[in-house]
Amino acid sequence: MPQDALPVVKQRIGFLSFGHWHPSPQSATRSGRDALVQSIELAVAAEELGIDGAFFRVHHFARQLASPFPLLAAIGARTSRIEIGTGVIDMRYENPLYMAEDAAAADLISAHAGGEGRLQLGVSRGSPEPALNGAHSFGFVPPEGETDADLARQKTEIFRAAITGAGVAPGNPQMTGSTAALPIQPQSPGLADRIWWGSGTRATAEWTAEQGMNLMSSTLLTEDTGVPFDELQYEQILLYRDAWEAAGWERTPRVSVSRSVIPLVTDEDREIFGARMGSDTKDQVGFLDGGLARFGKSYIGEPDAIAEELANDKAVAAADTLLVTVPNQLGVDYNTRLLASIAEHVAPAIGWEPAR
């Protein structure tokens, strides 16, 4: 599909928080409570700025956000418009039916202002983690001859079936008068169309399209062909859209990409991030999980310069959603100013307008 044939979509911008905390004087998030409460406060502030989405990474056995649904429900109750999501939930750790109940409940809470819920759930096999086979400690071990990736995909299939209302447990005839399969409750209309798969390769992007899920691609691809990161990710998006069309799905899919965007507007910005304008503003290639991986560059610099760079980023132009990572340990006030700077000085270059 040539670039000029890509569908024209309204560009959305959301923030992506890794939810770090650390008990050090330099951190504004010194506890799990700080990270959770400040995540809610930042989502409220982002909605007031017209930002479209509040997304959160999910990690286990680390000083980071781990169980997303209480947080997502709390944000949904405090806001009325902003999309609320994850990037991504490691499905190896999940009980898919309990997750379906949690997701539907959080989605319904987010619909309190009317209409459908606002959850946009990114899921995947997960990424390297501090724990050795951490999901096994949660009681989830792949069957003989299968991998953790197989387990994650199987759980995703069960979860997606459950949120569409499929019967997943035989009824007790003493209670229901029948053995007909029962669905989980509650159900949240539209949630099934708001599931994204976090894809790190071109092949998994095609698989994602075949499954009918939206595509979530981050600042890391677990393959490298020697071309710049944005071009490789652009190729991934094209393959995804071609596979989506070939699969015959009727709805228009969503595609998101992540970027680290730090406009240097204040002296504080320059003091904290100015020294990173060298190596961090270039692609990096390294080894991850036994193979080559390409890491996308950070966009750090004067606002007009990085606005021009983002406008020329082929993958950003091809996606409908840009998730900008935030340094959450700098606190709510700093990150609100950062998002305001991006909204004012950078985002208009890619055709974004604040939601009101």
VENHU-V852425 format. One record per backbone hydrogen bond with DSSP energy under -0.5 kcal/mol. CO is the residue of the C=O (numbers start at 1). NH is the residue of the N-H. Records with the same first field share a line. If there is no record, write none. Layout:
# VENHU-V852425
CO = NH ; NH
This chain:
# VENHU-V852425
2 = 5
3 = 6
7 = 9
12 = 322
13 = 52 ; 53
14 = 324
15 = 55
16 = 326
17 = 57
18 = 65
22 = 24
24 = 27
28 = 30
29 = 22
31 = 35
32 = 36
33 = 37
34 = 38
35 = 39
36 = 40
37 = 41
38 = 42
39 = 43
40 = 44
41 = 45
42 = 46
43 = 47
44 = 48
45 = 49
46 = 50 ; 51
47 = 50
50 = 355
52 = 83
53 = 15
54 = 85
55 = 17
56 = 87
62 = 64
63 = 21
65 = 59
66 = 68
67 = 71
68 = 72
69 = 73
70 = 74
71 = 75
72 = 76
73 = 77
74 = 78
75 = 79
83 = 54
84 = 120
85 = 56
86 = 122
88 = 58 ; 90
89 = 91 ; 124
90 = 93
91 = 94
94 = 96
95 = 99
96 = 100
97 = 101
98 = 102
99 = 103
100 = 104
101 = 105
102 = 106
103 = 107
104 = 108
105 = 109
106 = 110
107 = 111
108 = 111
109 = 112
111 = 114
118 = 84
120 = 86 ; 122
121 = 196
122 = 89
123 = 198
124 = 91
131 = 133 ; 134
133 = 136 ; 137
134 = 137 ; 138
135 = 140
136 = 139
139 = 141
143 = 146
147 = 151
148 = 152
149 = 153
150 = 154
151 = 155
152 = 156
153 = 157
154 = 158
155 = 159
156 = 160
157 = 161
158 = 162
159 = 163
160 = 164
161 = 164 ; 166
162 = 165
169 = 182
171 = 173
172 = 175 ; 176 ; 177
173 = 177
180 = 171
182 = 168 ; 169
187 = 189
188 = 191
189 = 117
190 = 193
191 = 194
192 = 195
194 = 121
195 = 214
196 = 123 ; 198
197 = 199 ; 216
200 = 222
201 = 205
202 = 206
203 = 207
204 = 208
205 = 209
206 = 210
207 = 211
208 = 212 ; 213
209 = 212
214 = 197
215 = 256
216 = 199
217 = 258
219 = 296
221 = 223 ; 294
223 = 294
228 = 231 ; 232
229 = 233
230 = 234
231 = 235
232 = 236
233 = 237
234 = 238
235 = 239
236 = 240
237 = 241
238 = 242
239 = 243
240 = 244
241 = 245
242 = 246
243 = 247
244 = 248 ; 249
245 = 248
254 = 215
255 = 320 ; 321
256 = 217
257 = 323
259 = 261 ; 325
260 = 299
262 = 301
263 = 265
266 = 270
267 = 271
268 = 272
269 = 273 ; 274
270 = 274
273 = 276
274 = 277
275 = 278
276 = 280
278 = 281
279 = 282
280 = 298
284 = 295
286 = 293
288 = 291
291 = 288
293 = 286
294 = 221
295 = 284
297 = 260
298 = 300
299 = 262
301 = 264
302 = 305 ; 306
303 = 307
304 = 308
305 = 309
306 = 310
307 = 311
308 = 312
309 = 312
310 = 313
312 = 314
313 = 317
314 = 318
315 = 319
320 = 12
321 = 257 ; 323
322 = 14 ; 324
323 = 259 ; 325
324 = 16
326 = 18 ; 328
327 = 330
328 = 331
329 = 28
331 = 335
332 = 336
333 = 337
334 = 338
335 = 339
336 = 340
337 = 341
338 = 342
339 = 343
340 = 344
341 = 345 ; 346
342 = 346 ; 347
346 = 349
347 = 350 ; 352
348 = 351
